């Protein structure tokens, strides 16, 4: 339950950042959810492979860590894109009209 609440908060955060960048927020929210669950499942598989099938709790924590890392990687990627109102977009344009 807490994971779903966190994911809702994080998708809202990514959506707001996407709007600031002039991108479609729904697309980036979808990317966030897909990457989150993909990374979590991948992390669980890595954890089971590393610790064995009997150590499910460490595998789940590795999965959660991978999911959180996927959010930060996605946010970093989105943050590096130029803002929609960035001054670089207005070089050479008449600002008085």
N, CA, C and O of each residue as an XYZ file, in Angstrom:
388
protein
N       0.821     -1.189      0.000
C       0.000      0.000      0.000
C       0.870      1.260      0.000
O       0.606      2.196     -0.754
N       1.893      1.284      0.834
C       2.773      2.449      0.892
C       3.504      2.660     -0.432
O       3.772      3.793     -0.833
N       3.815      1.575     -1.090
C       4.500      1.669     -2.376
C       3.602      2.336     -3.420
O       4.082      3.130     -4.229
N       2.334      2.025     -3.410
C       1.395      2.630     -4.357
C       1.230      4.120     -4.068
O       1.182      4.927     -4.997
N       1.145      4.490     -2.802
C       1.052      5.903     -2.431
C       2.313      6.645     -2.868
O       2.231      7.750     -3.406
N       3.461      6.050     -2.642
C       4.718      6.667     -3.068
C       4.770      6.810     -4.584
O       5.228      7.830     -5.097
N       4.310      5.808     -5.289
C       4.321      5.842     -6.750
C       3.380      6.924     -7.280
O       3.698      7.581     -8.271
N       2.243      7.118     -6.644
C       1.328      8.199     -7.038
C       2.005      9.550     -6.852
O       1.938     10.406     -7.734
N       2.650      9.742     -5.722
C       3.368     10.990     -5.461
C       4.480     11.205     -6.489
O       4.641     12.306     -7.015
N       5.237     10.157     -6.767
C       6.359     10.276     -7.704
C       5.889     10.540     -9.132
O       6.528     11.299     -9.861
N       4.783      9.925     -9.537
C       4.271     10.184    -10.895
C       3.754     11.613    -11.014
O       3.900     12.230    -12.069
N       3.160     12.147     -9.965
C       2.741     13.557     -9.990
C       3.954     14.466    -10.131
O       3.922     15.452    -10.868
N       5.019     14.129     -9.422
C       6.251     14.907     -9.485
C       6.828     14.876    -10.902
O       7.213     15.915    -11.437
N       6.887     13.714    -11.497
C       7.398     13.574    -12.869
C       6.484     14.307    -13.845
O       6.976     14.947    -14.774
N       5.182     14.231    -13.661
C       4.239     14.921    -14.534
C       4.428     16.425    -14.500
O       4.399     17.080    -15.542
N       4.621     16.981    -13.305
C       4.854     18.422    -13.169
C       6.168     18.825    -13.844
O       6.244     19.871    -14.488
N       7.184     18.005    -13.696
C       8.469     18.290    -14.337
C       8.345     18.209    -15.857
O       8.956     19.002    -16.572
N       7.568     17.267    -16.347
C       7.358     17.137    -17.793
C       6.645     18.366    -18.347
O       6.992     18.849    -19.425
N       5.658     18.872    -17.624
C       4.959     20.082    -18.055
C       5.929     21.255    -18.122
O       5.895     22.043    -19.067
N       6.785     21.367    -17.127
C       7.800     22.437    -17.103
C       8.727     22.339    -18.314
O       9.212     23.351    -18.819
N       8.962     21.126    -18.765
C       9.844     20.905    -19.909
C       9.097     20.980    -21.240
O       9.714     20.868    -22.298
N       7.779     21.168    -21.201
C       6.989     21.250    -22.412
C       6.674     19.896    -23.027
O       6.420     19.803    -24.228
N       6.690     18.860    -22.224
C       6.428     17.499    -22.692
C       5.094     17.005    -22.143
O       4.551     17.578    -21.198
N       4.574     15.943    -22.740
C       3.300     15.381    -22.300
C       3.478     14.682    -20.951
O       4.265     13.741    -20.849
N       2.765     15.125    -19.923
C       2.940     14.521    -18.599
C       2.474     13.065    -18.533
O       3.073     12.256    -17.826
N       1.415     12.731    -19.261
C       0.900     11.358    -19.220
C       1.910     10.343    -19.705
O       2.024      9.250    -19.149
N       2.643     10.706    -20.744
C       3.671      9.810    -21.277
C       4.749      9.548    -20.231
O       5.169      8.408    -20.033
N       5.187     10.603    -19.569
C       6.255     10.461    -18.575
C       5.764      9.763    -17.310
O       6.531      9.064    -16.648
N       4.497      9.948    -16.975
C       3.928      9.210    -15.838
C       3.885      7.715    -16.157
O       4.178      6.880    -15.301
N       3.515      7.389    -17.400
C       3.502      5.992    -17.821
C       4.914      5.404    -17.770
O       5.114      4.291    -17.285
N       5.894      6.165    -18.277
C       7.285      5.712    -18.201
C       7.684      5.429    -16.749
O       8.355      4.437    -16.465
N       7.265      6.306    -15.839
C       7.613      6.144    -14.425
C       7.063      4.833    -13.877
O       7.782      4.081    -13.219
N       5.799      4.560    -14.146
C       5.164      3.343    -13.624
C       5.792      2.095    -14.247
O       6.102      1.133    -13.546
N       5.975      2.120    -15.564
C       6.556      0.951    -16.240
C       7.986      0.680    -15.776
O       8.356     -0.464    -15.511
N       8.785      1.743    -15.682
C      10.161      1.556    -15.209
C      10.197      1.089    -13.763
O      11.011      0.240    -13.398
N       9.315      1.644    -12.941
C       9.265      1.269    -11.523
C       9.043     -0.242    -11.385
O       9.818     -0.933    -10.724
N       7.974     -0.745    -12.019
C       7.661     -2.159    -11.864
C       8.658     -3.056    -12.591
O       8.982     -4.142    -12.112
N       9.139     -2.607    -13.736
C      10.162     -3.382    -14.443
C      11.439     -3.514    -13.640
O      12.015     -4.597    -13.542
N      11.880     -2.396    -13.061
C      13.099     -2.425    -12.244
C      12.890     -3.228    -10.958
O      13.794     -3.922    -10.492
N      11.698     -3.123    -10.400
C      11.416     -3.880     -9.174
C      11.439     -5.387     -9.442
O      12.029     -6.150     -8.678
N      10.806     -5.799    -10.511
C      10.812     -7.223    -10.862
C      12.225     -7.687    -11.193
O      12.651     -8.758    -10.763
N      12.947     -6.874    -11.960
C      14.338     -7.212    -12.276
C      15.203     -7.318    -11.025
O      16.028     -8.224    -10.905
N      15.007     -6.384    -10.095
C      15.759     -6.424     -8.837
C      15.434     -7.641     -7.995
O      16.319     -8.221     -7.366
N      14.167     -8.028     -7.980
C      13.771     -9.231     -7.237
C      14.422    -10.470     -7.860
O      14.896    -11.354     -7.147
N      14.441    -10.524     -9.178
C      15.087    -11.658     -9.858
C      16.577    -11.698     -9.535
O      17.136    -12.765     -9.281
N      17.216    -10.527     -9.546
C      18.643    -10.457     -9.178
C      18.839    -10.890     -7.725
O      19.784    -11.615     -7.412
N      17.949    -10.446     -6.843
C      18.047    -10.814     -5.424
C      17.869    -12.297     -5.192
O      18.591    -12.893     -4.393
N      16.920    -12.895     -5.880
C      16.714    -14.344     -5.744
C      17.919    -15.093     -6.302
O      18.357    -16.093     -5.733
N      18.453    -14.602     -7.421
C      19.642    -15.234     -7.993
C      20.852    -15.114     -7.086
O      21.696    -16.009     -7.050
N      20.941    -14.008     -6.348
C      22.092    -13.786     -5.466
C      21.963    -14.510     -4.136
O      22.934    -15.092     -3.651
N      20.772    -14.480     -3.541
C      20.602    -15.014     -2.189
C      19.865    -16.338     -2.131
O      19.840    -16.980     -1.081
N      19.269    -16.758     -3.226
C      18.517    -18.009     -3.227
C      17.038    -17.761     -2.988
O      16.627    -16.682     -2.561
N      16.254    -18.783     -3.274
C      14.804    -18.667     -3.166
C      14.313    -18.549     -1.730
O      13.209    -18.058     -1.495
N      15.110    -18.988     -0.772
C      14.677    -18.949      0.623
C      14.793    -17.553      1.231
O      14.125    -17.262      2.224
N      15.615    -16.697      0.664
C      15.834    -15.346      1.188
C      14.996    -14.349      0.384
O      15.531    -13.538     -0.373
N      13.697    -14.423      0.559
C      12.795    -13.578     -0.216
C      12.833    -12.116      0.241
O      12.730    -11.213     -0.590
N      12.975    -11.871      1.527
C      12.981    -10.503      2.041
C      14.145     -9.671      1.481
O      13.911     -8.545      1.042
N      15.379    -10.173      1.477
C      16.450     -9.396      0.844
C      16.203     -9.164     -0.650
O      16.555     -8.109     -1.180
N      15.610    -10.126     -1.317
C      15.309     -9.981     -2.745
C      14.287     -8.870     -2.967
O      14.397     -8.101     -3.923
N      13.297     -8.787     -2.088
C      12.286     -7.732     -2.203
C      12.913     -6.369     -1.950
O      12.575     -5.404     -2.636
N      13.817     -6.269     -0.982
C      14.489     -4.998     -0.717
C      15.366     -4.574     -1.896
O      15.427     -3.388     -2.224
N      16.032     -5.514     -2.526
C      16.822     -5.198     -3.721
C      15.898     -4.725     -4.840
O      16.223     -3.782     -5.560
N      14.760     -5.373     -4.983
C      13.784     -4.955     -5.978
C      13.285     -3.546     -5.724
O      13.156     -2.754     -6.658
N      13.006     -3.227     -4.480
C      12.547     -1.893     -4.132
C      13.643     -0.853     -4.374
O      13.366      0.248     -4.852
N      14.865     -1.200     -4.049
C      15.990     -0.295     -4.292
C      16.165     -0.034     -5.790
O      16.445      1.095     -6.193
N      16.005     -1.050     -6.596
C      16.089     -0.881     -8.055
C      14.951     -0.009     -8.567
O      15.153      0.801     -9.471
N      13.765     -0.164     -8.005
C      12.617      0.649     -8.418
C      12.851      2.121     -8.091
O      12.592      2.994     -8.920
N      13.335      2.392     -6.896
C      13.627      3.774     -6.501
C      14.738      4.349     -7.379
O      14.669      5.509     -7.786
N      15.741      3.560     -7.665
C      16.830      4.016     -8.540
C      16.310      4.336     -9.932
O      16.769      5.292    -10.558
N      15.354      3.548    -10.427
C      14.796      3.816    -11.760
C      14.077      5.157    -11.788
O      14.121      5.859    -12.798
N      13.416      5.521    -10.695
C      12.762      6.829    -10.621
C      13.791      7.953    -10.712
O      13.603      8.914    -11.458
N      14.875      7.831     -9.953
C      15.888      8.885     -9.961
C      16.587      8.988    -11.310
O      16.943     10.087    -11.736
N      16.784      7.881    -11.977
C      17.389      7.905    -13.315
C      16.444      8.592    -14.296
O      16.881      9.412    -15.104
N      15.166      8.268    -14.235
C      14.186      8.890    -15.116
C      14.080     10.388    -14.836
O      14.043     11.192    -15.767
N      14.033     10.762    -13.569
C      13.947     12.182    -13.201
C      15.186     12.936    -13.662
O      15.085     14.071    -14.126
N      16.345     12.318    -13.538
C      17.582     12.939    -14.002
C      17.553     13.160    -15.505
O      17.961     14.214    -15.993
N      17.072     12.167    -16.233
C      16.952     12.279    -17.686
C      16.020     13.425    -18.051
O      16.339     14.219    -18.936
N      14.899     13.522    -17.400
C      13.925     14.568    -17.680
C      14.442     15.944    -17.251
O      14.186     16.939    -17.930
N      15.152     16.007    -16.154
C      15.678     17.278    -15.656
C      16.713     17.883    -16.593
O      16.839     19.106    -16.666
N      17.449     17.054    -17.304
C      18.486     17.545    -18.213
C      17.918     18.168    -19.482
O      18.644     18.841    -20.213
N      16.657     17.958    -19.749
C      16.034     18.541    -20.944
C      15.763     20.024    -20.695
O      15.530     20.429    -19.556
N      15.791     20.841    -21.759
C      15.585     22.282    -21.559
C      14.144     22.604    -21.168
O      13.203     21.936    -21.598
N      13.994     23.634    -20.347
C      12.663     24.117    -19.992
C      12.004     24.722    -21.220
O      12.680     25.179    -22.142
N      10.691     24.721    -21.222
C       9.954     25.258    -22.361
C      10.144     26.771    -22.466
O      10.108     27.310    -23.573
N      10.341     27.456    -21.372
C      10.532     28.903    -21.394
C      11.994     29.295    -21.210
O      12.302     30.400    -20.763
N      12.871     28.393    -21.553
C      14.303     28.635    -21.433
C      14.716     29.764    -22.377
O      14.249     29.819    -23.514
N      15.569     30.645    -21.926
C      15.995     31.799    -22.719
C      16.671     31.406    -24.020
O      16.618     32.166    -24.986
N      17.293     30.265    -24.075
C      17.987     29.832    -25.286
C      17.020     29.714    -26.464
O      17.426     29.861    -27.617
N      15.753     29.452    -26.182
C      14.755     29.323    -27.238
C      14.373     30.658    -27.856
O      13.763     30.695    -28.924
N      14.728     31.763    -27.188
C      14.320     33.082    -27.660
C      15.478     33.889    -28.238
O      15.300     35.070    -28.535
N      16.639     33.303    -28.405
C      17.766     34.021    -28.984
C      17.433     34.425    -30.417
O      17.019     33.598    -31.230
N      17.620     35.710    -30.710
C      17.371     36.221    -32.047
C      15.929     36.558    -32.334
O      15.615     36.979    -33.448
N      15.034     36.388    -31.368
C      13.620     36.692    -31.591
C      13.297     38.030    -30.928
O      13.863     38.378    -29.891
N      12.389     38.764    -31.537
C      11.970     40.049    -30.993
C      11.027     39.776    -29.821
O       9.971     39.173    -30.010
N      11.389     40.206    -28.631
C      10.618     39.936    -27.424
C       9.553     40.995    -27.147
O       8.804     40.871    -26.179
N       9.473     42.035    -27.981
C       8.552     43.133    -27.711
C       7.180     42.924    -28.334
O       6.303     43.767    -28.144
N       6.957     41.860    -29.057
C       5.662     41.654    -29.727
C       4.877     40.607    -29.045
O       3.762     40.299    -29.467
